[in-house]
Amino acid sequence: MRKRIKWRRNRYGASSVFLGIVLSSVILIECTFLTFVWELDYCIKVNNAVDAQVESIMCEYNRQLFDVYGIYAFTMNAVDDDVYNKALLACGFTEGPELNLGGYRKIDRKALRDAINVYYSYRGSGIAIIQIADVFSSVIEEFLKTDVLKSIKEYTSSPAAGYVTELIQGSEKISSWIEKAGKTLNIDDLESGIKLFDQIRNKLNLKDNDLEDLSFGIGIKDLKPAIKLIEGLSELHESLGKSDFKLVTHLCEANYFSYNFDCCLKQEIDASINGTAFSAIHEKNKDDAEYILTGLTGNKSIAAVNFLLMQALTGSNFLKDYLDKDFRAKVDVVSKILSAIIAAVSEGTVDIDYRIITVALIVLLATVKAGKDVIALRKGERVTLVKVKDKDLITAGYRDFIFLFMHVVPDETMENRALTILKRDYGELYTGLTGTADTGFKKMTVSRSYALYGGMT
């Protein structure tokens, strides 16, 4: 009987030990689980704090940059850890792991291109400018068909150019030259021809048409600047022929850079596409659109654009006058008089076809008119390209011509130059960043970039 009781006591003791072992394991597991939950909760709260800080920085994007250019980007001025610390404090943590901000993604050409595409998704792209481009392309083509360059070179190399210069710029009136020529002149309706000559002479009076402002001089005897203009027209025509005006992306970028960046126009008569005055962006007038077009700065960029304008407008003005039969007939009358006077005064040593003089005079008149048009454009006025029955059918302003010329500039070149301007006005711009905090258990990492550029917000 005693042996049986002893066996029972041993059995109960083993059960207690077993239960104790199991219970201690359960407690250990529970404690481990509680620790894991606490660590997980801590990591989640730290991660949320990091996320809140990154989101806060990205919310501080430059408002003016977005309003004017449609670009989401922030600067280093928006970078701090205030929101991170406040978020931890709200969760009951007076201290937390150090926040490290980095992985800044600078705005690049792709981001700028994405911004432009979205910008024009809710704005018109000014496709009507294609009409102007087509007009100029056809004008230049017709101009080159007239073989003006050959006539101008022949005129410039002839001694007749000196006589014409003296007749137009000299102090003597044409009547004095007629007297010098004597009775050798045999010209019908000489009186009306003299009146026409005086009209042309007044138009070509360089004192009244001073184009030094344009960094482009006009000489009646030496037409090298005009020759340079005509040769440039051929290059411009070739460049316009290569440019695809119907390529939507290129069209939008050319429009964006032509109308949305400051130019030489006075700030009080100029503004960005959304109406923001450029004086709100930078204090002084900047030649930004000209820089994007030419790659030059300061007066050099203005002079380069002036030359492009002179090319286009000289060709346009010449063609309008040359194809006007009535106008050309009047100039022919004057040219015949000049040719006859030159032959008589030179005693037959200088003989030049009156038609060559006609071409030279029309080119000079077209160049002077182009100079006046350029000055008007720079004042913010518009010039007429096509007129039908005394009505201005197609007109263009300074920025319209910038837009026209911008089509021959590659997208990559325009984008790089525009980014240089944006950096000058706003500093280094960023489209995304990464925040990290090491909890000791796990490194919490949050990366964000604007959805505009294909990232997460």
RODOLUM-705695 format. One record per residue: x, y, z of N, C-alpha, C in turn. Coordinates in steps of 0.001 Angstrom, whole numbers, plus 500000, padded with zeros to 6 digits. Example, Ala and Ser with C-alpha at 12.3 -4.5 7.8 and 13.67 -1.06 7.14 Angstrom:
// RODOLUM-705695
513190494310507800512300495500507800513200496700507800 512850497750507080513670498940507140512900500030507870 
***
This chain:
// RODOLUM-705695
500825498790500000500000500000500000500848501244500000 501894501239500774502827502380500817503495502593499458 503855501563498804504498501679497490503567502315496490 502341502079496542501365502648495599501206504145495787 501163504622496993501050506068497308502277506805496811 503409506291496980504670506893496558504681507059495029 504156506047494359504124506121492889503225507260492421 502120507472493099501184508552492746501829509913492964 502555510032494085503225511314494350504252511614493254 504979510686492841505976510895491781505298511295490461 504162510703490199503453511027488951502942512465488954 502381512935490059501889514323490157503042515319490052 504179515011490599505331515913490542505851516058489124 505857514986488392506316515056486993505367515913486156 504090515840486425503103516656485698503317518134485972 503625518451487208503856519859487565505084520408486856 506097519597486853507329520041486171507059520237484688 506325519324484093506014519414482668505192520662482358 504184520897483214503353522085483026504163523366483183 505110523344484117505971524512484328506826524797483109 507336523701482548508176523873481342507342524454480201 506139523886480016505256524362478943504869525813479167 504528526136480401504104527501480725505225528503480482 506435528136480900507569529043480695507829529251479201 507633528216478401507806528339476944506752529271476359 505516529085476873504426529950476399504705531403476756 505164531605477995505487532984478431506614533567477579 507613532736477292508745533196476481508270533574475076 507443532724474509506913533000473164506074534274473173 505261534410474232504398535585474340505226536865474455 506261536795475249507144537963475421507846538311474110 508283537230473433508939537467472132507960538107471141 506739537615471148505714538152470255505403539607470593 505300539887471898505032541262472337506163542198471919 507397541688472068508565542489471650508525542749470155 508164541698469391508077541827467934507009542846467545 505855542759468226504767543701467944505190545129468276 505908545262469393506364546614469788507357547144468755 508280546294468341509272546708467343508579547065466021 507594546224465643506866546469464400506111547789464475 505454548019465619504717549268465818505663550463465748 506819550317466362507821551391466368508306551672464942 508586550601464212509066550760462834508007551411461950 506745550979462152505667551562461349505530553048461621 505619553419462910505469554836463270506647555659462752 507851555092462805509021555792462263508882555927460744 508428554840460105508247554869458652507209555923458260 506118555993459029505091557000458767505637558410458939 506503558567459942507104559881460192508027560276459041 508811559298458556509698559554457407508863559911456187 507795559138455965506917559368454820506286560748454894 505840561134456106505225562455456286506218563567455977 507473563372456385508494564390456129508785564516454628 508921563370453958509190563393452513508025564038451769 506790563657452161505612564247451525505557565747451768 505923566150452978505902567575453331506861568365452459 508044567813452238509039568495451400508530568628449972 507933567547449463507461567585448084506250568498447917 505501568690449002504368569615448945504819571072448863 506076571303449196506619572662449146507191572965447767 506555572453446704507032572748445361506860574239445067 507678574750444182507640576171443845506354576484443078 505487577280443700504173577571443109504289578360441811 505177579333441781505334580140440573505862579295439411 506783578411439734507344577517438719506241576667438092 505310576213438923504209575399438408503216576248437621 502873577419438146501886578275437482502363578727436107 503628579114436019504153579664434768504583578568433809 505326577585434313505945576590433440505312575198433517 504392574997434475503765573684434607504705572631435167 505732573067435916506756572155436425506597571966437932 506503570707438367506551570377439793508011570169440182 508498570978441117509876570812441589510046571611442874 510926571132443732511219571838444988512703572161445038 513059573049445951514461573420446139514919572979447526 516197573113447808516741572718449108516202573576450244 515624574725449909515048575584450954513898574885451669 513272573930450998512121573227451586512534572026452428 513838571726452507514303570513453181514588570783454657 513891570049455555514155570080456997513583568798457596 513631568662458953513085567455459593512036567791460639 511419568964460521510417569401461504509218568464461542 508688568119460391507496567263460339507825565880460890 509006565378460600509439564071461101509425564049462630 510008565055463248510075565122464716508695565274465335 507841566081464719506493566290465243505656565013465130 505856564267464025505113563021463846505512561994464905 506794561905465236507253560988466291506714561420467649 506727562729467899506235563240469182504751562949469354 503997563033468256502558562738468317502302561278468653 503283560432468345503157558995468638503721558653470018 504162559674470768504667559445472108506160559228472196 506885559462471129508347559296471149509015560660471205 509668560938472282510376562228472403511652562229471583 512181561044471345513371560914470519513155559777469526 513867559858468433513767558807467430515076558683466688 515157557737465788516383557582464994516612558811464100 517852559056463788518196560211462965517638560036461554 517071561135461047516515561120459693517587561545458700 517761560745457663518708561086456599517939561291455299 518102562471454726517450562800453465518491562838452352 518221562166451280519166562122450160518496561558448925 519305561100447991518754560553446748517971561575445976 518410562844446071517683563901445374517767563701443859 516612563803443212516575563654441768516392565023441119 517456565476440472517410566789439824516518566735438586 515912567872438302515100567944437085516004567770435876 515571566976434930516369566722433732515509566924432487 516089566627431325515386566848430072514099566027429994 514136564796430462512947563947430402511826564533431258 512174564991432466511168565580433348510575566842432723 511441567668432123510960568886431469510037568542430309 510403567520429541509577567105428404508217566606428890 508210565833429981506947565335430545506062566499430989 506693567497431621505942568661432096505323569421430926 506080569566429841505577570281428660504395569528428042 504499568199427960503412567401427390502123567569428185 502248567545429519501062567736430362500561569172430248 501492570122430176501162571549430064500260571801428862 500565571133427742499788571354426531498606570397426399 498447569525427380497273568655427346496015569436427681 496169570594428332495005571426428640495196572859428128 496109573041427179496293574332426523496432574097425023 496043575082424238496261575001422796497735575191422500 498224574581421447499648574656421122499964575701420061 498979576492419655499237577535418671499597576980417315 498894575922416911499234575262415659498997576187414456 498241577267414661497992578190413551499281578769412989 500347578747413782501624579295413319502150578520412119 501679577297411914502093576521410740501756577299409470 500666578052409511500277578854408352501365579865408024 501927580515409060503008581469408852504229580753408296 504514579582408856505672578817408389505516578451406918 504319578031406526504077577676405131504226578890404225 503724580039404704503847581269403914505309581602403675 506106581571404743507512581934404600508282580917403775 507949579671403938508640578645403172508401578855401676 507155579152401306506840579387399894507429580699399405 507446581731400280508035583019399927509513582858399599 510240582158400472511679581966400261511930581172398982 511094580149398759511262579321397573511096580153396304 510053580999396277509829581853395111510938582887394967 511402583390396101512484584386396098513739583814395452 514069582596395826515285581978395306515168581685393810 513945581493393326513742581229391907514063582450391045 513960583648391620514197584871390842515667585085390526 516543584306391115517980584416390870518476585833391164 517976586403392250518343587760392649519832587859392959 520377586813393577521762586853394028522720587150392875 522466586534391727523333586745390567523306588207390131 522106588794390089521970590195389687522643591132390674 522494590844391964523083591690392998524603591641392923 525154590471392737526616590344392643527143591073391410 526393590983390310526806591679389088526757593186389283 525723593644390003525592595075390288526733595563391175 527025594796392229528057595197393189529434595270392533 529708594370391613531021594325390968531162595348389836 530054595993389474530080596950388367530359598365388875 531102599180388090531310600593388453529997601360388544 528957600794387946527654601462387983527167601650389412 527562600744390313527133600846391708527596602168392320 528806602591391940529316603864392456528492605038391967 528109605004390701527277606076390147525903606116390813 525302604939390996523979604881391632524059605415393066 525133605069393744525313605547395111525401607067395139 526171607609394206526336609067394155525019609752393805 524268609133392896522972609698392511521992609721393679 522023608656394499521059608547395605521520609300396843 522785609179397185523279609753398435523973611099398253 524334611448397031525055612690396786524192613925397025 524834615040397110524114616295397367523453616846396105 523974616436394934523411616940393681522084616268393368 521193617040392792519915616497392383520075615787391051 519116614964390719519205614192389485519185615097388258 518542616273388407518504617213387287519903617662386895 520797617780387888522182618164387598522872617072386803 522592615824387152523189614703386427522646614649384998 521405614990384835520818614994383494521481616060382629 521771617197383249522478618251382527523877617794382125 524542617040383044525872616515382727525797615552381539 524731614767381520524583613794380445524322614464379106 523764615679379175523550616429377949522407615879377130 522516616073375838521436615705374927521466614231374517 522416613493375123522499612074374758521345611262375316 520667611804376335519549611072376935518351611077375994 517772609944375844516580609823375009515564608974375763 514899609602376737513991608870377639512615609512377583 511614608697377359510240609188377342509773609482378767 508944610514378893508335610870380173509404611017381263 510419611814380961511529612011381892511075612659383190 510107613556383094509660614297384276509050613372385332 508177612477384908507564611541385870508610610587386429 509603610221385572510687609355386038511498610002387133 511728611320387011512489612059388037511718612073389352 510403612261389271509579612252390493509654610887391193 509581609827390391509679608478390971511042608267391611 512081608760390964513430608622391519513538609336392865 512978610542392941513036611294394205512320610544395324 511225609868394986510505609078395999511381607935396515 512020607232395575512901606123395970514091606653396761 514622607772396325515777608363397011515427608698398456 514244609234398669513817609566400034513678608326400910 513149607260400290512998606010401058514348605398401430 515328605616400561516655605037400801517596606001401516 517054607131401956517876608076402716518231607434404046 519461606967404206519845606185405377519824606989406661 519831608318406529519742609142407741518361608996408368 517371608794407484516008608600407991515725607140408312 516604606249407859516407604809408072517635604213408745 517997604775409882519203604335410575518957602991411244 519645601966410744519437600616411258520615600140412096 521431601062412586522558600661413433522069599942414678 520874600355415092520245599719416248520149598216416130 520054597751414856519864596327414598521185595593414411 522282596333414583523616595755414338523715595275412895 523050596039411997523064595657410582523023596932409761 524085597180408981524157598384408169523718598112406745 523195599139406080522783599026404693523619599986403865 524339599462402886525130600301401992524608600165400584 524468601283399906523908601241398557524932600723397558 526194601106397751527239600678396827527672599244397114 527936598982398386528404597656398776527234596878399360 526711595945398605525534595185399044525908593849399683 527108593791400269527523592537400907526555592098402002 526084593042402867525084592603403867523833592015403222 523386592622402110522203592090401423522497590725400819 523716590571400270524115589270399713524114588215400811 524631588615401971524667587691403108523252587290403525 522345588260403491520948587970403821520348586963402844 520590587197401560520004586325400533520576584916400629 521892584835400871522509583511401029521953582810402265 521699583586403303521120583023404530519713582505404315 518965583138403390517608582682403095517607581256402585 518611580941401775518711579579401245518896578576402377 519756578917403338519989578036404487518726577916405339 518039579052405534516810579041406325515756578165405659 515643578277404344514666577467403597514969575980403746 516252575653403676516662574253403823516348573729405214 516597574568406233516336574166407622514849573992407874 514055574915407346512606574811407523512059573574406815 512699573218405697512266572030404965512506570763405747 513566570750406566513887569562407355513021569474408602 512516570598409081511735570609410313510337570078410056 509882569186410926508554568600410795507569569424411619 506831570318410962505906571199411660504693570448412207 504514569225411760503342568477412199503688567492413315 504925567487413739505311566628414836504881567312416134 503857566755416763503197567440417875504163567773419006 505008566823419389505928567070420511506859568233420207 507433568233419016508353569311418647507618570642418556 506418570611418029505606571816417909505325572412419282 504946571558420218504644572029421578505878572606422255 507009571938422097508229572434422732508653573768422130 508584573888420811508947575146420160508033576271420630 506743575982420751505788576971421234506080577350422683 506340576362423504506608576554424939507820577463425151 508910577181424455510136577949424653510072579325423999 509216579484422990509118580766422287508246581767423026 507170581280423662506191582187424260506242582223425788 506970581310426410506904581205427865508180581648428568 509140582150427797510381582640428395510587584100427989 511217584851428856511438586280428630512213586509427332 512036587693426748512773588043425540513099589530425581 513572590078424465514025591473424459512869592473424494 511632592020424323510494592931424413510405593519425819 510000594768425908509893595410427222508907594652428098 509243594524429365508430593702430267507018594235430435 506833595547430281505492596094430470504534595726429329 505064595250428193504188594847427081504283593352426811 504910592621427727505153591202427490504830590398428741 504488589140428571504177588262429709504260586816429251 504238585905430208504276584478429904502912584029429368 502808582763429013501567582251428441500388582432429388 500611582228430689499496582341431645499303583774432141 500053584722431570499872586131431922500769586640433023 501643585804433570502561586247434625503616587178434040 503787588333434652504806589283434191506192588713434471 507092588873433528508448588345433713509192589100434815 508736590319435120509352591081436210509107590412437561 508080589549437630507813588805438863508776587635439018 509429587244437919510372586126437946511797586624438135 512155587654437375513468588280437528513316589776437277 514120590542437950513942591990437950514203592617436584 515321592257435955515711592879434697515288592035433499 515099592733432369514761592066431110515849591053430732 515450589878430317516406588841429918516116588398428480 517168588056427754517009587579426377516974586045426372 516057585477427144516014584020427331515539583282426079 514463583757425455513965583085424244515017583143423137 515719584279423047516777584415422052517934583462422347 518231583285423640519301582356424031518928580916423674 517684580532423946517239579167423616517321578943422107 517020579987421332517045579879419878518470579817419320 519356580704419808520679580863419184521829580272419985 521636580104421305522743579650422147523678580780422530 523361582013422108524174583188422419523506584000423515 524273584860424169523724585685425249523957587160424946 523199588018425652523399589452425524523129589975424124 523905590993423728523717591628422428523935590672421255 524785589668421469525048588715420385523787587952420012 523000587561421013521769586825420715520756587729420030 520669589000420472519739589947419855520128590178418401 521437590367418153521912590598416788521629589394415892 521811588190416438521560586974415655520089586866415263 519199587179416198517765587115415902517383588222414919 517963589413415096517696590500414154518056590090412738 519178589404412607519617588975411282518646587967410680 518162587035411511517162586073411034515892586787410584 515484587792411373514292588563411009514508589320409706 515690589920409561516001590648408335515974589714407132 516488588513407305516467587524406222515028587259405769 514203586894406727512830586501406402512037587671405821 512162588839406444511363589988406022511875590608404724 513188590602404516513726591112403242513207590263402086 513249588957402261512734588074401222511262588300400965 510495588449402034509053588655401908508744589985401216 509419591059401683509173592385401110509613592464399646 510769591866399336511253591888397961510267591189397027 509806590031397454508924589259396586507617590002396335 507075590625397393505824591374397224506002592496396201 507134593229396288507368594353395377507768593879393981 508584592842393927509086592360392632507965591759391794 507035591087392468505921590454391743504777591424391470 504872592618392068503877593667391805504261594354390490 503556594031389407503939594520388073503917596047387997 502934596656388640502843598118388591504040598762389290 504372598248390472505498598803391222506807598592390463 506990597369389930508238597082389220508357597937387965 507237598234387323507260599083386126507756600486386472 507333600972387630507786602300388070509288602302388342 509753601225389018511181601143389306511973600974388006 511397600266387048512054600104385751512283601462385081 511303602355385213511435603698384631512642604411385226 512744604343386548513863604969387246515177604308386837 515180602979386751516403602238386407516876602580385002 515935602767384069516310603137382702516966604513382678 516431605431383493517021606770383579518434606683384137 518583605918385233519895605784385868520890605113384924 520443604089384220521316603381383292521777604307382171 520838605121381662521176606053380589522127607142381061 521876607679382268522753608716382828524160608167383014 524265606960383566525580606342383818526343606149382514 525634605673381490526278605446380193526757606759379589 525943607826379732526298609119379153527456609775379905 527365609785381250528389610440382065529722609722381943 529677608380381859530924607601381744531426607517380312 530710608241379410531065608241377990531101606824377405 530138606034377856529967604695377309530876603628377873 531703604012378864532611603002379439531902602094380435 530800602570380995530037601758381955528664601506381372 528409600271381095527116599883380522526517598795381406 525334599053381946524680598069382818523216597961382453 522739596752382403521340596490382085520450597120383159 519456597878382722518575598560383674517875597572384596 517657596337384128516959595339384955517775594950386178 519095594995386040519956594706387196519822595821388227 519756597060387743519550598190388664518193598073389344 517184597628388585515844597434389168515894596460390339 516541595318390110516661594322391189517375594919392393 518485595645392140519257596235393239518421597224394031 517673598059393349516844599060394031515732598401394852 515095597358394256514013596682394995514575595970396221 515761595358396096516393594713397261516690595741398344 517211596910397928517511597967398909516242598447399599 515206598651398822513927599090399403513367598025400349 513478596757399929512977595660400767513772595554402065 515082595793401975515934595704403166515614596818404153 515443598034403618515084599163404493513726598916405141 512768598428404338511435598121404896511550597025405952 512387596017405707512582594944406689513165595502407979 514113596429407842514689597049409042513638597763409873 512751598494409168511665599178409884510730598173410547 510475597065409837509602596023410398510213595408411659 511527595176411620512201594591412787512098595529413983 512313596815413743512207597798414828510786597802415384 509795597705414487508395597662414934508127596401415745 508661595274415294508472594017416022509044594101417422 510203594715417546510845594816418869510116595782419790 509252596599419232508421597489420042507116596804420453 506946595553420001505738594819420346504650594924419308 504933595562418171503929595699417113503937594448416233 502944594362415356502836593238414434503058593740413009 503580592867412157503804593235410756502928592355409870 502577592895408720501707592179407790502536591304406860 502169590049406774502849589121405877502062588918404590 500756588852404709499899588668403535498751589670403620 498591590439402557497510591424402493496683591144401248 495379591122401404494467590884400284493446592011400259 493436592748399146492503593869398985492577594833400160 493806595227400460494079596204401528493682595714402919 493448594420403055493140593847404359494291592950404801 494699593110406055495790592292406592495277590884406858 495680589954405988495187588581406115495994587792407146 497319587926407083498186587246408045499167588259408622 499169588390409946500127589261410626500917588429411633 502062588936412026502912588203412973503618589183413895 503842588737415135504578589531416108505969588943416325 506725589581417198508112589165417437508192587705417876 507353587309418814507408585939419329506945584925418272 506071585354417354505660584445416280506859584069415410 507726585042415166508932584760414369509917583899415164 510024584153416468510874583298417306510387581859417217 509067581690417282508457580363417175508788579726415821 508705580517414756509025580022413422510464579522413357 511403580336413850512820579971413792513153578829414746 512400578735415851512682577720416861512493576299416319 511754576180415242511497574850414687512751574184414150 513767574967413839514985574371413280515975573982414374 515620574248415635516499573908416763516093572539417306 517030571614417491516684570282418018516088570361419420 515189569432419732514535569406421048515564569365422180 516554568521422045517558568364423102518267569679423393 518589570420422344519269571709422519518370572699423237 517115572785422821516171573702423474515997573352424951 515862572072425236515627571627426615516812571950427515 518020571683427046519215571957427854519361573442428143 519097574276427150519216575729427348518137576236428297 516936575679428194515847576086429084516155575708430533 516743574530430741517104574103432096518148575038432705 519049575553431883520040576525432366519356577788432864 518347578246432145517605579451432543516824579207433831 516159578070433931515371577753435127516270577673436358 517458577121436194518403577026437315518856578417437741 519053579299436772519459580674437087518380581394437901 517116581199437535516021581922438193515564581288439495 515660579952439604515074579269440758516067578454441570 517302578351441110518261577505441806518134576053441364 518837575170442070518779573746441728517385573212442031 516798572538441070515437572035441203515435570511441281 514558569975442144514502568528442365513074568032442174 512963566834441636511646566241441380511365565030442271 512284564683443142512083563545444037513218563428445031 513010562614446090514049562391447097513770561100447850 514719560715448701514605559509449523514925559866450972 514071559380451886514307559570453316514551558227453992 515526558160454885515839556912455591516028557182457080 515636556191457888515846556251459342516100554830459830 517197554633460542517578553301461034517062553128462454 516056552257462617515452552054463935516299551148464837 517308550528464279518088549540465026517595548140464750 516324548051464360515746546759463990515696546630462467 515396547769461852515251547777460397515446549198459888 516039549318458703516210550637458100514941550962457311 514284552045457705513051552461457053513403553428455910 512975553105454713513313553896453530512046554270452779 511927555554452457510783556058451688511317556880450524 510970556489449291511364557224448084510115557759447410 510171559023447018509026559647446373509486560545445212 508656560597444173508812561580443108507429561920442602 507303563034441925505984563498441483505404562569440420 504074562367440509503394561507439540503536562042438114 503730563356437990503904563982436683505051563362435906 506074562922436660507261562350436024507284560817436140 506122560220436402506034558772436450506349558181437806 506452559020438857506752558524440200505499558380441040 505697558191442354504568558048443288504475559301444132 503273559654444514503085560805445382502476560365446696 
***
